[in-house]
C-alpha cells in the first residue's frame, strides 16, 4: 500500500456498506461453493446485522490506500470487558501485503480503548486464511461462545 491509513468509519455509511457487501458476497460464495446471488447476499446481511459496531461500545474501522478503501474490521462489546471481532475483510487485490495484520492490530487497540480485556471471534472451516491470521497473532481456539449458524471455530485473545 502506498499511502494507507486505518480510521473509524460510520458502519451505516456508504464506504462501510460497499465493503460489507463485498465481504458478505465473498463469504457467502465460499459457503455455497459458487457465486452468491444478490438475493442471497441481501438475506445474509439481514440475517446477521452489524449491531454494536459504533460508539460508545464498538467501532468500525476501514483501511484505505490513498482514497481507496481496501479493508475493514469491527469490534463490539459482548459484555463488559469482553469484545468481539466482526467483519474482518481485505479486498483480494491487496491480500498478502500485511493489511489484515494491521487491521487486526488496530482493532485490538480500539478494543482496549473501549475497555476490553479480551477479544473473541468466530469463523468457519473454509476461511482458512483468516484462521491462520488469527493464530499467527496470538488468538487461541476456545470452546464455542455462541451458537452462530455459520461458526465452526471460536478464538480468543487476552489483550491486557
C-alpha positions as CSV (number, residue, x, y, z in Angstrom):
1,X,0.0,0.0,0.0
2,X,1.4,3.3,-1.0
3,X,-0.2,5.9,1.3
4,X,-2.6,4.0,3.6
5,X,-4.4,4.6,6.8
6,X,-6.9,2.9,9.1
7,X,-9.7,5.1,10.5
8,X,-13.0,4.7,12.4
9,X,-15.9,4.9,9.9
10,X,-19.7,5.0,10.3
11,X,-20.8,1.4,9.8
12,X,-24.0,2.7,8.2
13,X,-22.2,5.0,5.7
14,X,-21.6,4.3,2.0
15,X,-18.0,3.2,2.3
16,X,-18.8,0.6,5.0
17,X,-21.9,-0.5,3.1
18,X,-19.8,-1.3,0.0
19,X,-17.1,-3.1,1.9
20,X,-19.6,-5.1,3.9
21,X,-21.5,-6.1,0.8
22,X,-18.2,-7.3,-0.8
23,X,-17.3,-9.2,2.4
24,X,-20.7,-10.8,2.6
25,X,-20.7,-11.7,-1.1
26,X,-17.3,-13.4,-0.8
27,X,-18.1,-15.4,2.4
28,X,-21.5,-16.4,1.0
29,X,-19.9,-17.5,-2.3
30,X,-17.3,-19.6,-0.5
31,X,-20.1,-21.1,1.7
32,X,-22.2,-22.1,-1.3
33,X,-19.2,-23.1,-3.5
34,X,-20.5,-20.8,-6.3
35,X,-21.1,-17.1,-6.8
36,X,-23.8,-15.9,-4.3
37,X,-26.8,-14.2,-5.9
38,X,-27.7,-10.7,-4.9
39,X,-30.8,-12.1,-3.1
40,X,-28.5,-14.5,-1.1
41,X,-26.2,-11.6,-0.1
42,X,-29.2,-9.5,0.9
43,X,-30.6,-12.3,3.0
44,X,-27.2,-13.0,4.7
45,X,-26.8,-9.3,5.6
46,X,-30.3,-9.2,7.0
47,X,-29.8,-12.4,9.0
48,X,-26.6,-11.0,10.7
49,X,-26.9,-7.2,11.0
50,X,-23.9,-5.1,12.0
51,X,-25.3,-4.4,15.5
52,X,-23.0,-2.7,18.0
53,X,-20.2,-1.6,15.7
54,X,-20.4,2.0,16.7
55,X,-19.6,4.1,19.7
56,X,-19.8,4.1,22.7
57,X,-19.3,0.3,22.9
58,X,-18.0,-0.5,19.4
59,X,-16.1,0.7,16.4
60,X,-15.9,0.0,12.7
61,X,-12.5,0.6,11.0
62,X,-11.7,1.0,7.4
63,X,-8.3,0.7,5.8
64,X,-7.6,2.8,2.8
65,X,-4.9,3.1,0.2
66,X,-5.0,6.8,-0.5
67,X,-8.7,7.3,-1.0
68,X,-9.5,3.7,-2.0
69,X,-11.0,1.5,0.8
70,X,-9.2,-1.8,0.9
71,X,-10.4,-3.5,4.1
72,X,-12.4,-3.3,7.2
73,X,-13.0,-4.8,10.7
74,X,-15.4,-4.1,13.5
75,X,-15.3,-4.5,17.3
76,X,-18.3,-4.6,19.6
77,X,-18.9,-5.3,23.2
78,X,-20.1,-8.8,24.1
79,X,-20.2,-8.0,27.8
80,X,-18.3,-5.5,30.0
81,X,-14.6,-6.1,29.4
82,X,-15.1,-8.6,26.6
83,X,-15.1,-7.5,22.9
84,X,-15.9,-9.4,19.7
85,X,-14.2,-9.0,16.4
86,X,-16.6,-8.9,13.4
87,X,-16.4,-8.4,9.7
88,X,-12.7,-8.7,9.1
89,X,-12.2,-8.3,5.3
90,X,-9.4,-7.3,3.0
91,X,-10.1,-6.8,-0.7
92,X,-8.5,-9.5,-2.9
93,X,-6.1,-7.2,-4.8
94,X,-4.2,-6.2,-1.7
95,X,-4.1,-9.5,0.2
96,X,-0.7,-10.7,1.3
97,X,0.6,-7.1,1.9
98,X,0.0,-7.0,5.6
99,X,-3.3,-5.2,5.6
100,X,-5.1,-7.9,7.6
101,X,-2.4,-7.8,10.3
102,X,-2.6,-4.0,10.5
103,X,-6.4,-4.1,10.7
104,X,-6.2,-6.7,13.4
105,X,-3.7,-4.7,15.5
106,X,-5.8,-1.6,15.1
107,X,-9.0,-3.4,16.1
108,X,-7.2,-4.7,19.2
109,X,-6.0,-1.2,20.1
110,X,-9.6,0.1,19.8
111,X,-10.9,-2.9,21.8
112,X,-8.5,-1.9,24.6
113,X,-9.6,1.8,24.3
114,X,-13.2,0.5,24.7
115,X,-12.3,-1.1,28.0
116,X,-12.0,-4.7,26.8
117,X,-9.5,-7.1,28.5
118,X,-10.0,-9.8,25.9
119,X,-11.5,-10.2,22.4
120,X,-13.3,-13.1,20.9
121,X,-14.4,-14.1,17.4
122,X,-15.9,-16.9,15.4
123,X,-15.1,-18.1,12.0
124,X,-15.8,-21.0,9.6
125,X,-13.8,-24.1,8.4
126,X,-13.5,-22.8,4.9
127,X,-12.0,-19.4,6.0
128,X,-8.5,-21.0,6.4
129,X,-6.6,-17.8,5.7
130,X,-8.5,-16.0,8.5
131,X,-7.9,-18.8,10.9
132,X,-4.2,-18.7,10.1
133,X,-4.0,-14.9,10.6
134,X,-5.7,-15.1,14.0
135,X,-3.5,-18.0,15.2
136,X,-0.4,-16.1,14.0
137,X,-1.3,-13.1,16.0
138,X,-1.9,-14.8,19.4
139,X,-5.5,-15.9,19.2
140,X,-6.2,-19.3,20.6
141,X,-9.0,-21.7,19.9
142,X,-11.6,-21.8,22.7
143,X,-14.9,-23.6,23.2
144,X,-17.9,-22.1,21.4
145,X,-19.1,-18.9,22.9
146,X,-22.1,-18.5,20.6
147,X,-24.4,-20.7,18.5
148,X,-23.9,-18.9,15.2
149,X,-25.2,-21.0,12.3
150,X,-22.0,-20.5,10.3
151,X,-19.5,-20.7,13.2
152,X,-17.1,-23.7,13.2
153,X,-14.2,-22.2,15.2
154,X,-14.0,-19.8,18.1
155,X,-11.0,-17.8,19.1
156,X,-10.0,-15.6,22.0
157,X,-7.0,-13.3,22.7
158,X,-6.3,-11.7,26.1
159,X,-5.4,-8.0,25.5
160,X,-4.2,-7.0,28.9
